[in-house]
């Protein structure tokens, strides 16, 4: 029985790793993965300064159903009204590809919002991020996402 459980766990892990494509310098890929996880932590903590520092100075974001935002409009977009918070935020990369000082990744995001009245709402979608290496740090340069219908 233990052997069967071990084999199932190993196969599940193998299938997951096969679903993710990573192309480029492994150190840079690990940095982008870490930066992505940190970004989710900043969103959940409502740390708007760190959210803003995750982007290049000339970054653009392309939220669902809005115009292209840049500059101060990026931080304004991420700033939630009082009493509303993001209790869960996760980004799952499908592919990361790095070419010199530029990279892109795409995949899926998901999260939960806690509203003033205590109600929770869930959301998920797909995204593409273009990264730039600025002063040896990977930062988001173009960030586009849109929702997908929940089943």
Helices and strands as residue ranges (DSSP letters): H 2-19, E 21-23, H 26-45, H 48-53, E 55-62, E 69-70, H 72-78, E 85-99, E 102-114, E 120-134, E 137-147
